[in-house]
Amino acid sequence: MTLQDFSTYSVFMEVELKALEEKINQFVQVCHDLRADNHYLRQQLATSLNENKQLSVKIDNAKKRLEALLKHIPEHEK
């Protein structure tokens, strides 16, 4: 390999390394974004599960109150 061949090879290699570096940077950014999205979604899920639990308790309490009220209604009015 002559000196000229080596310099051409070096230029192509440099271009490929720059392209690889850019792809790695993009990959790292995507990973960072996905990690942030995942964290946000986990928070949203925890909030939704908590709200669901609270609503289930409210529904259960309302059901118990309705059942208690129905017991006080005379049979002929039902």
Buried (B, 14 or more C-beta within 10 A) or exposed (E): EEEEEEEEEEEEEEEEEEEEEEEEEEEEEEEEEEEEEEEEEEEEEEEEEEEEEEEEEEEEEEEEEEEEEEEEEEEEEE
